């Protein structure tokens, strides 16, 4: 077994799913990257700001400096039944928070079809984690944003740690993939100096990807707010109201897109009209 660290950056929604009948606080953690290809914000298409999903690793260099595409793919990691991932999404030591979209959306929850292995053009990519936990000390935030009048130190980056078998083929499912998955096994990657594996995942406009991102990978604060609209596609909300959006901490400046959380509808609601 080996330790795997997954670092998620921007526009990745953490959605816990408790195990039915399992221990409290355990289950699966779905990380959903919503599609931005058909999103309209304020009635206008965000031309040139479609988000891409890229897996980055030094092993991809020099051929793929901006990583390999994960678009159209769902990756499931973690062994065991029932799944034993921690469903806790606690803030970081300085209040860094994965903003909860569900109360902002009036109690709306993510439909189960968003986390199922089936065609779904509302999901750009997904990672489902069956073990491990969020590393609260590695949550990163830049500033406090206002949500409905409340100051929240909105996260843009978070890391997940888990134990995996590096020799086991990775479990990929095509949601609507047009290319091969980026890797088939962790053995294709060079581990870190201490022997653990680290994979970085971005869901951002392509122009902001490392290693040489435009504007140092940052967006105007007004763009951060506008891009946040696309997250509500998970609830079928195309035009969220102002109180559902982050209000910039200052009139000018730059930052990164938010990395939030949301609740999954209970199993009993599967197939209900939405």
C-alpha positions as YAML, in Angstrom:
chain: A
units: angstrom
residues:
- id: 1
  name: UNK
  ca: [0.00, 0.00, 0.00]
- id: 2
  name: UNK
  ca: [1.03, 3.61, -0.54]
- id: 3
  name: UNK
  ca: [-0.20, 7.03, 0.54]
- id: 4
  name: UNK
  ca: [-1.91, 9.10, -2.15]
- id: 5
  name: UNK
  ca: [-2.46, 12.84, -1.83]
- id: 6
  name: UNK
  ca: [-5.00, 14.46, -4.15]
- id: 7
  name: UNK
  ca: [-4.85, 18.25, -4.32]
- id: 8
  name: UNK
  ca: [-8.02, 19.83, -5.74]
- id: 9
  name: UNK
  ca: [-8.00, 23.40, -7.04]
- id: 10
  name: UNK
  ca: [-10.98, 25.65, -7.81]
- id: 11
  name: UNK
  ca: [-14.56, 24.82, -8.88]
- id: 12
  name: UNK
  ca: [-14.52, 21.31, -7.38]
- id: 13
  name: UNK
  ca: [-17.60, 20.54, -5.25]
- id: 14
  name: UNK
  ca: [-17.15, 18.12, -2.33]
- id: 15
  name: UNK
  ca: [-20.33, 16.06, -1.82]
- id: 16
  name: UNK
  ca: [-20.35, 13.53, 1.06]
- id: 17
  name: UNK
  ca: [-22.47, 10.37, 0.86]
- id: 18
  name: UNK
  ca: [-22.85, 8.53, 4.19]
- id: 19
  name: UNK
  ca: [-22.78, 4.73, 4.00]
- id: 20
  name: UNK
  ca: [-26.27, 3.29, 4.65]
- id: 21
  name: UNK
  ca: [-26.08, 1.44, 7.94]
- id: 22
  name: UNK
  ca: [-22.39, 2.21, 8.27]
- id: 23
  name: UNK
  ca: [-20.56, 4.01, 11.07]
- id: 24
  name: UNK
  ca: [-21.44, 7.66, 11.61]
- id: 25
  name: UNK
  ca: [-19.11, 10.01, 9.78]
- id: 26
  name: UNK
  ca: [-18.06, 7.46, 7.15]
- id: 27
  name: UNK
  ca: [-19.05, 6.83, 3.56]
- id: 28
  name: UNK
  ca: [-17.96, 8.13, 0.17]
- id: 29
  name: UNK
  ca: [-16.76, 11.59, -0.80]
- id: 30
  name: UNK
  ca: [-17.65, 12.68, -4.32]
- id: 31
  name: UNK
  ca: [-15.71, 15.58, -5.82]
- id: 32
  name: UNK
  ca: [-17.69, 16.97, -8.76]
- id: 33
  name: UNK
  ca: [-16.41, 19.36, -11.41]
- id: 34
  name: UNK
  ca: [-19.59, 20.86, -12.93]
- id: 35
  name: UNK
  ca: [-19.70, 21.54, -16.63]
- id: 36
  name: UNK
  ca: [-19.39, 25.20, -17.62]
- id: 37
  name: UNK
  ca: [-19.83, 24.64, -21.35]
- id: 38
  name: UNK
  ca: [-23.51, 25.53, -21.49]
- id: 39
  name: UNK
  ca: [-23.69, 27.84, -18.51]
- id: 40
  name: UNK
  ca: [-25.18, 31.30, -18.95]
- id: 41
  name: UNK
  ca: [-24.55, 33.83, -16.22]
- id: 42
  name: UNK
  ca: [-26.57, 37.01, -16.13]
- id: 43
  name: UNK
  ca: [-27.99, 35.99, -19.49]
- id: 44
  name: UNK
  ca: [-24.61, 36.00, -21.21]
- id: 45
  name: UNK
  ca: [-22.39, 33.12, -22.32]
- id: 46
  name: UNK
  ca: [-18.95, 33.25, -20.67]
- id: 47
  name: UNK
  ca: [-17.06, 33.26, -23.94]
- id: 48
  name: UNK
  ca: [-13.49, 32.04, -23.51]
- id: 49
  name: UNK
  ca: [-14.02, 31.08, -19.86]
- id: 50
  name: UNK
  ca: [-14.98, 27.44, -20.24]
- id: 51
  name: UNK
  ca: [-13.28, 25.49, -17.45]
- id: 52
  name: UNK
  ca: [-11.11, 22.48, -18.19]
- id: 53
  name: UNK
  ca: [-10.21, 19.59, -15.87]
- id: 54
  name: UNK
  ca: [-6.53, 18.72, -15.85]
- id: 55
  name: UNK
  ca: [-4.44, 16.25, -13.88]
- id: 56
  name: UNK
  ca: [-0.92, 17.57, -13.30]
- id: 57
  name: UNK
  ca: [2.18, 15.65, -12.27]
- id: 58
  name: UNK
  ca: [5.93, 16.10, -12.86]
- id: 59
  name: UNK
  ca: [5.94, 12.73, -14.67]
- id: 60
  name: UNK
  ca: [3.95, 14.35, -17.49]
- id: 61
  name: UNK
  ca: [6.81, 16.75, -18.25]
- id: 62
  name: UNK
  ca: [8.08, 17.92, -20.63]
- id: 63
  name: UNK
  ca: [5.46, 16.61, -23.07]
- id: 64
  name: UNK
  ca: [2.41, 17.86, -21.15]
- id: 65
  name: UNK
  ca: [3.32, 20.94, -19.08]
- id: 66
  name: UNK
  ca: [-0.34, 21.84, -18.54]
- id: 67
  name: UNK
  ca: [-1.31, 18.33, -17.54]
- id: 68
  name: UNK
  ca: [-3.56, 15.68, -19.05]
- id: 69
  name: UNK
  ca: [-7.30, 15.97, -19.50]
- id: 70
  name: UNK
  ca: [-9.76, 14.28, -17.16]
- id: 71
  name: UNK
  ca: [-12.81, 15.67, -18.94]
- id: 72
  name: UNK
  ca: [-15.62, 13.20, -19.39]
- id: 73
  name: UNK
  ca: [-14.17, 10.76, -16.84]
- id: 74
  name: UNK
  ca: [-15.19, 9.58, -13.37]
- id: 75
  name: UNK
  ca: [-12.43, 8.08, -11.22]
- id: 76
  name: UNK
  ca: [-13.20, 5.90, -8.18]
- id: 77
  name: UNK
  ca: [-10.48, 5.42, -5.56]
- id: 78
  name: UNK
  ca: [-10.47, 3.53, -2.28]
- id: 79
  name: UNK
  ca: [-11.19, -0.04, -1.39]
- id: 80
  name: UNK
  ca: [-13.57, -1.74, 0.96]
- id: 81
  name: UNK
  ca: [-17.30, -2.20, 1.38]
- id: 82
  name: UNK
  ca: [-18.92, -0.25, 2.80]
- id: 83
  name: UNK
  ca: [-16.75, 2.75, 1.90]
- id: 84
  name: UNK
  ca: [-14.93, 4.25, 4.87]
- id: 85
  name: UNK
  ca: [-14.00, 7.78, 3.76]
- id: 86
  name: UNK
  ca: [-14.51, 10.51, 6.32]
- id: 87
  name: UNK
  ca: [-17.57, 12.58, 5.43]
- id: 88
  name: UNK
  ca: [-16.37, 15.50, 7.60]
- id: 89
  name: UNK
  ca: [-15.56, 18.76, 5.81]
- id: 90
  name: UNK
  ca: [-14.43, 20.87, 8.74]
- id: 91
  name: UNK
  ca: [-12.82, 24.32, 8.28]
- id: 92
  name: UNK
  ca: [-9.08, 24.83, 8.37]
- id: 93
  name: UNK
  ca: [-7.20, 26.16, 11.42]
- id: 94
  name: UNK
  ca: [-7.74, 29.78, 10.37]
- id: 95
  name: UNK
  ca: [-11.36, 29.36, 9.32]
- id: 96
  name: UNK
  ca: [-10.66, 28.35, 5.71]
- id: 97
  name: UNK
  ca: [-14.03, 27.01, 4.59]
- id: 98
  name: UNK
  ca: [-15.48, 24.89, 1.82]
- id: 99
  name: UNK
  ca: [-18.58, 27.06, 1.42]
- id: 100
  name: UNK
  ca: [-21.78, 24.99, 1.68]
- id: 101
  name: UNK
  ca: [-23.93, 25.60, -1.41]
- id: 102
  name: UNK
  ca: [-27.00, 23.78, -0.07]
- id: 103
  name: UNK
  ca: [-28.19, 26.46, 2.40]
- id: 104
  name: UNK
  ca: [-27.30, 29.16, -0.13]
- id: 105
  name: UNK
  ca: [-29.54, 27.36, -2.65]
- id: 106
  name: UNK
  ca: [-32.48, 27.33, -0.26]
- id: 107
  name: UNK
  ca: [-31.86, 23.78, 0.93]
- id: 108
  name: UNK
  ca: [-31.44, 22.27, -2.54]
- id: 109
  name: UNK
  ca: [-29.37, 19.09, -2.66]
- id: 110
  name: UNK
  ca: [-27.29, 17.49, -5.41]
- id: 111
  name: UNK
  ca: [-29.33, 14.83, -7.30]
- id: 112
  name: UNK
  ca: [-27.94, 11.29, -7.18]
- id: 113
  name: UNK
  ca: [-27.54, 11.21, -10.96]
- id: 114
  name: UNK
  ca: [-24.66, 13.66, -10.55]
- id: 115
  name: UNK
  ca: [-22.62, 11.01, -8.70]
- id: 116
  name: UNK
  ca: [-23.62, 7.95, -10.71]
- id: 117
  name: UNK
  ca: [-21.56, 6.25, -13.41]
- id: 118
  name: UNK
  ca: [-23.74, 7.25, -16.32]
- id: 119
  name: UNK
  ca: [-23.70, 9.81, -19.13]
- id: 120
  name: UNK
  ca: [-24.15, 13.30, -17.73]
- id: 121
  name: UNK
  ca: [-23.33, 16.47, -19.68]
- id: 122
  name: UNK
  ca: [-23.76, 18.57, -16.51]
- id: 123
  name: UNK
  ca: [-20.62, 17.03, -15.01]
- id: 124
  name: UNK
  ca: [-17.22, 17.78, -16.52]
- id: 125
  name: UNK
  ca: [-15.47, 15.14, -14.39]
- id: 126
  name: UNK
  ca: [-15.78, 13.45, -11.01]
- id: 127
  name: UNK
  ca: [-13.59, 11.74, -8.42]
- id: 128
  name: UNK
  ca: [-15.23, 9.41, -5.88]
- id: 129
  name: UNK
  ca: [-13.19, 8.63, -2.77]
- id: 130
  name: UNK
  ca: [-13.99, 5.51, -0.76]
- id: 131
  name: UNK
  ca: [-11.41, 6.00, 2.00]
- id: 132
  name: UNK
  ca: [-9.20, 8.65, 3.53]
- id: 133
  name: UNK
  ca: [-10.00, 12.16, 4.75]
- id: 134
  name: UNK
  ca: [-9.78, 15.86, 4.00]
- id: 135
  name: UNK
  ca: [-6.59, 17.43, 5.36]
- id: 136
  name: UNK
  ca: [-7.88, 20.54, 7.10]
- id: 137
  name: UNK
  ca: [-4.36, 21.90, 7.59]
- id: 138
  name: UNK
  ca: [-3.94, 22.02, 3.81]
- id: 139
  name: UNK
  ca: [-7.08, 24.00, 2.99]
- id: 140
  name: UNK
  ca: [-6.08, 27.28, 1.38]
- id: 141
  name: UNK
  ca: [-7.96, 30.58, 1.25]
- id: 142
  name: UNK
  ca: [-7.02, 34.09, 0.19]
- id: 143
  name: UNK
  ca: [-9.64, 36.34, 1.74]
- id: 144
  name: UNK
  ca: [-13.02, 36.63, 3.40]
- id: 145
  name: UNK
  ca: [-15.97, 36.87, 1.01]
- id: 146
  name: UNK
  ca: [-19.49, 37.87, 1.98]
- id: 147
  name: UNK
  ca: [-22.29, 35.34, 1.53]
- id: 148
  name: UNK
  ca: [-25.68, 36.74, 2.46]
- id: 149
  name: UNK
  ca: [-23.99, 39.27, 4.73]
- id: 150
  name: UNK
  ca: [-21.77, 36.70, 6.47]
- id: 151
  name: UNK
  ca: [-17.98, 36.83, 6.13]
- id: 152
  name: UNK
  ca: [-16.55, 33.46, 5.06]
- id: 153
  name: UNK
  ca: [-12.92, 32.68, 4.32]
- id: 154
  name: UNK
  ca: [-13.68, 30.89, 1.04]
- id: 155
  name: UNK
  ca: [-11.35, 27.99, 0.15]
- id: 156
  name: UNK
  ca: [-9.87, 27.59, -3.30]
- id: 157
  name: UNK
  ca: [-7.63, 24.57, -2.62]
- id: 158
  name: UNK
  ca: [-7.93, 21.40, -0.52]
- id: 159
  name: UNK
  ca: [-6.06, 18.11, -0.18]
- id: 160
  name: UNK
  ca: [-7.30, 14.56, 0.45]
- id: 161
  name: UNK
  ca: [-5.07, 11.78, 1.81]
- id: 162
  name: UNK
  ca: [-5.75, 8.04, 1.52]
- id: 163
  name: UNK
  ca: [-4.06, 4.66, 1.32]
- id: 164
  name: UNK
  ca: [-4.15, 2.86, -2.04]
- id: 165
  name: UNK
  ca: [-2.61, -0.10, -3.81]
- id: 166
  name: UNK
  ca: [-0.32, 1.50, -6.43]
- id: 167
  name: UNK
  ca: [-0.27, -1.71, -8.48]
- id: 168
  name: UNK
  ca: [-4.03, -1.89, -8.83]
- id: 169
  name: UNK
  ca: [-5.45, -0.54, -12.13]
- id: 170
  name: UNK
  ca: [-7.36, 2.69, -11.61]
- id: 171
  name: UNK
  ca: [-11.14, 2.46, -11.94]
- id: 172
  name: UNK
  ca: [-12.31, 4.89, -14.63]
- id: 173
  name: UNK
  ca: [-15.83, 5.28, -16.03]
- id: 174
  name: UNK
  ca: [-16.58, 7.34, -19.12]
- id: 175
  name: UNK
  ca: [-19.28, 9.96, -18.55]
- id: 176
  name: UNK
  ca: [-18.77, 11.32, -22.06]
- id: 177
  name: UNK
  ca: [-15.02, 11.03, -22.61]
- id: 178
  name: UNK
  ca: [-13.53, 11.62, -26.04]
- id: 179
  name: UNK
  ca: [-9.95, 10.67, -25.11]
- id: 180
  name: UNK
  ca: [-8.20, 8.07, -22.96]
- id: 181
  name: UNK
  ca: [-7.91, 8.67, -19.19]
- id: 182
  name: UNK
  ca: [-4.67, 10.40, -18.15]
- id: 183
  name: UNK
  ca: [-3.17, 7.36, -16.37]
- id: 184
  name: UNK
  ca: [-4.09, 3.71, -15.85]
- id: 185
  name: UNK
  ca: [-2.04, 3.08, -12.70]
- id: 186
  name: UNK
  ca: [-0.17, 5.09, -10.08]
- id: 187
  name: UNK
  ca: [2.95, 3.15, -11.09]
- id: 188
  name: UNK
  ca: [3.09, 5.39, -14.17]
- id: 189
  name: UNK
  ca: [3.97, 8.27, -11.84]
- id: 190
  name: UNK
  ca: [7.18, 9.01, -9.96]
- id: 191
  name: UNK
  ca: [6.48, 9.13, -6.20]
- id: 192
  name: UNK
  ca: [7.55, 11.99, -3.95]
- id: 193
  name: UNK
  ca: [10.86, 11.78, -2.08]
- id: 194
  name: UNK
  ca: [9.16, 10.24, 0.96]
- id: 195
  name: UNK
  ca: [7.50, 7.57, -1.20]
- id: 196
  name: UNK
  ca: [3.94, 8.91, -1.29]
- id: 197
  name: UNK
  ca: [2.16, 9.87, -4.49]
- id: 198
  name: UNK
  ca: [0.74, 13.34, -5.11]
- id: 199
  name: UNK
  ca: [-1.66, 14.24, -7.92]
- id: 200
  name: UNK
  ca: [-2.86, 17.79, -8.55]
- id: 201
  name: UNK
  ca: [-6.24, 18.42, -10.18]
- id: 202
  name: UNK
  ca: [-7.38, 21.77, -11.55]
- id: 203
  name: UNK
  ca: [-10.83, 22.86, -12.75]
- id: 204
  name: UNK
  ca: [-10.07, 26.28, -14.16]
- id: 205
  name: UNK
  ca: [-10.04, 28.32, -17.39]
- id: 206
  name: UNK
  ca: [-7.23, 26.86, -19.50]
- id: 207
  name: UNK
  ca: [-5.38, 30.19, -19.61]
- id: 208
  name: UNK
  ca: [-4.85, 30.05, -15.82]
- id: 209
  name: UNK
  ca: [-3.21, 26.60, -15.71]
- id: 210
  name: UNK
  ca: [0.38, 26.21, -14.49]
- id: 211
  name: UNK
  ca: [3.27, 26.36, -15.21]
- id: 212
  name: UNK
  ca: [2.98, 29.76, -16.92]
- id: 213
  name: UNK
  ca: [-0.56, 30.93, -16.21]
- id: 214
  name: UNK
  ca: [-1.85, 34.24, -17.42]
- id: 215
  name: UNK
  ca: [-2.11, 36.77, -14.56]
- id: 216
  name: UNK
  ca: [-0.34, 34.26, -12.32]
- id: 217
  name: UNK
  ca: [-3.37, 31.96, -12.47]
- id: 218
  name: UNK
  ca: [-5.65, 34.54, -10.87]
- id: 219
  name: UNK
  ca: [-8.91, 36.11, -11.98]
- id: 220
  name: UNK
  ca: [-10.47, 39.50, -11.42]
- id: 221
  name: UNK
  ca: [-12.64, 39.33, -8.31]
- id: 222
  name: UNK
  ca: [-15.71, 40.07, -10.42]
- id: 223
  name: UNK
  ca: [-14.83, 37.01, -12.54]
- id: 224
  name: UNK
  ca: [-14.49, 34.81, -9.44]
- id: 225
  name: UNK
  ca: [-18.02, 35.85, -8.45]
- id: 226
  name: UNK
  ca: [-19.36, 35.30, -11.96]
- id: 227
  name: UNK
  ca: [-17.78, 31.86, -12.34]
- id: 228
  name: UNK
  ca: [-19.35, 30.81, -9.02]
- id: 229
  name: UNK
  ca: [-22.72, 30.91, -10.81]
- id: 230
  name: UNK
  ca: [-21.82, 27.79, -12.79]
- id: 231
  name: UNK
  ca: [-21.69, 25.68, -9.60]
- id: 232
  name: UNK
  ca: [-25.46, 25.93, -9.24]
- id: 233
  name: UNK
  ca: [-25.99, 23.87, -12.40]
- id: 234
  name: UNK
  ca: [-25.76, 20.90, -10.02]
- id: 235
  name: UNK
  ca: [-29.13, 21.97, -8.59]
- id: 236
  name: UNK
  ca: [-30.68, 22.93, -11.92]
- id: 237
  name: UNK
  ca: [-30.36, 26.65, -11.06]
- id: 238
  name: UNK
  ca: [-29.26, 28.62, -14.11]
- id: 239
  name: UNK
  ca: [-29.46, 32.13, -12.72]
- id: 240
  name: UNK
  ca: [-28.63, 32.23, -8.99]
- id: 241
  name: UNK
  ca: [-29.55, 35.36, -7.09]
- id: 242
  name: UNK
  ca: [-27.02, 37.79, -5.66]
- id: 243
  name: UNK
  ca: [-27.32, 36.38, -2.13]
- id: 244
  name: UNK
  ca: [-26.21, 32.98, -3.49]
- id: 245
  name: UNK
  ca: [-22.97, 34.44, -4.85]
- id: 246
  name: UNK
  ca: [-19.73, 35.53, -3.13]
- id: 247
  name: UNK
  ca: [-19.46, 39.28, -2.78]
- id: 248
  name: UNK
  ca: [-15.86, 40.45, -3.33]
- id: 249
  name: UNK
  ca: [-13.93, 41.59, -0.25]
- id: 250
  name: UNK
  ca: [-12.72, 44.70, -2.09]
- id: 251
  name: UNK
  ca: [-13.71, 46.66, -5.16]
- id: 252
  name: UNK
  ca: [-10.56, 45.66, -7.06]
- id: 253
  name: UNK
  ca: [-8.08, 42.82, -6.98]
- id: 254
  name: UNK
  ca: [-7.60, 39.25, -8.13]
- id: 255
  name: UNK
  ca: [-8.19, 35.79, -6.72]
- id: 256
  name: UNK
  ca: [-9.03, 32.16, -7.40]
- id: 257
  name: UNK
  ca: [-12.39, 30.46, -7.96]
- id: 258
  name: UNK
  ca: [-14.05, 28.94, -4.93]
- id: 259
  name: UNK
  ca: [-13.93, 25.27, -3.93]
- id: 260
  name: UNK
  ca: [-17.23, 24.49, -2.10]
- id: 261
  name: UNK
  ca: [-19.27, 21.63, -0.68]
- id: 262
  name: UNK
  ca: [-22.93, 20.59, -0.99]
- id: 263
  name: UNK
  ca: [-25.30, 17.98, 0.39]
- id: 264
  name: UNK
  ca: [-26.41, 14.92, -1.60]
- id: 265
  name: UNK
  ca: [-30.11, 14.10, -1.74]
- id: 266
  name: UNK
  ca: [-31.09, 11.14, 0.48]
- id: 267
  name: UNK
  ca: [-31.33, 7.78, -1.24]
- id: 268
  name: UNK
  ca: [-35.12, 7.81, -0.75]
- id: 269
  name: UNK
  ca: [-35.33, 10.84, -3.05]
- id: 270
  name: UNK
  ca: [-33.66, 9.13, -6.02]
- id: 271
  name: UNK
  ca: [-35.81, 9.41, -9.10]
- id: 272
  name: UNK
  ca: [-38.03, 12.11, -7.59]
- id: 273
  name: UNK
  ca: [-39.08, 14.95, -9.83]
- id: 274
  name: UNK
  ca: [-36.78, 17.93, -9.78]
...
